[in-house]
């Protein structure tokens, strides 16, 4: 029963609220970088309320079940993974063997839901977007898993999130070591691709594909996708914080530091997205399989050496 | 119903459609999104896909070829939606009023909620038009 409370309160409500605020930070920082004023703080919420009130259209020739189910699958994945992360973050003994692997798997579900929705909507542009998303997933998963391996080595080959947080509470954050710093760079790049933000926003390139995989979504389907993306904007930096920065500590002055770290990560992601042009899909895959994989392998070797 | 429309007025995503305009009005629409005017302050965003749009901005004189597309796009906007005619051509067909290729003005084809005159209208005029449109919809909510 306690897990249901975790699922609803932490996994959904808290993550959604923080995610909406994070997406406002993202839009506000973007606006300030471009010397604009930017939207008011409630804007992301208003957008979602508006989309929920609009008509949902199912395109002719689309697979109706898959088209309507895909956003919910993605949202479900995000809720599950954020519940898992919060559980470990609040009490490190709430862990089980292999929950790190479960979290890595669940973080792929949103991308898979976008692929599902794109192929189900019977639109050529959406199909191109979905196939690009698929290639991007193939690209970033390899360096991402390699970089996630670094905290595992540091904490004595434990694949439990709770152990990784407990290890960092005693020995200091993993990002303080050489291998941890290198792995963090790789993970931030992968997070950028997982969120489909600008250097790697090939799946939903506004200018060529007019929204990509989400082009046919309207009304509540689009609202769920927007909510999913906003929640990912909390969940992924949170995952990075757990692996490399000792989690989101909630006690005393540590809470302030954690919030600052989180806002810093979101601002870094936003600045990367505002200072780069979009790459092509082949460039993105080459970037992840080339330099990023090499850096990740170097980080893993350094971690084995104990650095 | 009223919450739906209130949220719509706070975040109207616009889609601009040229039905044979000279591109001048389209450039002025895009000017509204630049740092000088920054209509994202009011939650207005430019949508890439018609399925994401709430407001249809129509420029141009509605020639025979584009009327079919115009009707099809109007059917595809998720309702509730608003339609704004921007520029002289979309209101009265402008200098093309006697042309064989522009048989009917826009408001005889689909219902129009606001007209913004000008050839092309200034960004200030477009913003003033949007403010009037929002006021009109707010009054219609109050009457209900």
Interface residues (C-beta under 8 A of the other chain):
Chain A: X27 X31 X34 X35 X36 X37 X38 X39 X40 X43 X46 X47 X49 X50 X53 X54 X55 X56 X57 X206 X207 X209 X210 X211 X214 X215 X216 X217 X218 X219 X222
Chain B: X3 X4 X7 X8 X10 X11 X35 X38 X40 X41 X43 X47 X48 X49 X51 X52 X54 X76 X78 X79 X80
